[in-house]
Amino acid sequence: MDLSIIIVNYNVKYFLEQCLHSVKRAAGDLQTEIWVVDNNSVDGSCAMVQAKFPDVNLIRNDQNLGFSVANNQ
């Protein structure tokens, strides 16, 4: 593994999708793992990640734990 990428999300489905496309393009030949930590979004973010990016690791929080806690998960 060359690089681990952690993205914390809260109700920004459109921007999350754009971010994931961008990260995948930028990674090139690097061996990466991508983690999305969702802080209880209600905008369909998790469903979008599962449908469009099945290789992305997804952690669903049942409450908004904040940015720093989500990064450390």
C-alpha positions as CSV (number, residue, x, y, z in Angstrom):
1,M,0.0,0.0,0.0
2,D,1.5,3.3,-1.1
3,L,-1.2,5.7,0.2
4,S,-4.3,5.7,2.5
5,I,-6.8,8.4,1.9
6,I,-9.4,9.4,4.5
7,I,-12.3,11.6,3.5
8,V,-14.8,12.8,6.2
9,N,-18.2,13.5,4.9
10,Y,-21.3,15.2,6.2
11,N,-24.2,16.0,3.8
12,V,-22.1,16.9,0.8
13,K,-22.9,14.1,-1.6
14,Y,-22.2,16.0,-4.8
15,F,-18.8,17.2,-3.6
16,L,-17.9,13.8,-2.2
17,E,-18.6,12.2,-5.6
18,Q,-16.4,14.8,-7.3
19,C,-13.7,14.3,-4.7
20,L,-13.7,10.6,-5.2
21,H,-13.4,10.9,-9.0
22,S,-10.5,13.3,-8.5
23,V,-8.7,11.2,-6.0
24,K,-8.9,8.1,-8.3
25,R,-7.6,10.1,-11.3
26,A,-4.8,11.6,-9.2
27,A,-3.7,8.3,-7.7
28,G,-2.5,7.1,-11.1
29,D,-0.4,3.9,-10.6
30,L,-0.1,4.3,-6.8
31,Q,-1.6,1.5,-4.8
32,T,-4.2,3.3,-2.6
33,E,-7.0,2.6,-0.2
34,I,-9.8,5.1,0.2
35,W,-11.8,5.5,3.4
36,V,-15.0,7.6,3.6
37,V,-16.2,8.3,7.1
38,D,-19.7,9.5,7.0
39,N,-21.0,11.5,10.0
40,N,-24.7,10.6,9.8
41,S,-25.5,12.3,6.5
42,V,-29.1,12.4,5.4
43,D,-28.5,13.3,1.7
44,G,-27.9,9.8,0.3
45,S,-24.1,10.1,0.5
46,C,-23.6,6.5,1.7
47,A,-25.8,5.0,-1.0
48,M,-24.0,7.0,-3.6
49,V,-20.6,5.7,-2.4
50,Q,-21.8,2.1,-2.3
51,A,-23.4,2.3,-5.8
52,K,-20.7,4.2,-7.6
53,F,-17.5,3.4,-5.7
54,P,-17.8,-0.2,-4.4
55,D,-14.1,-0.4,-3.8
56,V,-14.1,2.5,-1.3
57,N,-14.2,1.6,2.4
58,L,-17.2,3.2,4.1
59,I,-17.7,3.8,7.8
60,R,-21.2,5.0,8.7
61,N,-21.5,6.8,11.9
62,D,-25.0,7.0,13.5
63,Q,-24.2,10.5,14.8
64,N,-22.0,13.4,13.8
65,L,-18.9,12.8,15.8
66,G,-17.0,15.7,14.4
67,F,-14.1,16.0,12.0
68,S,-11.2,14.9,14.3
69,V,-13.0,11.9,15.7
70,A,-14.0,10.8,12.3
71,N,-10.4,11.1,11.0
72,N,-9.2,8.9,13.8
73,Q,-11.7,6.1,13.2
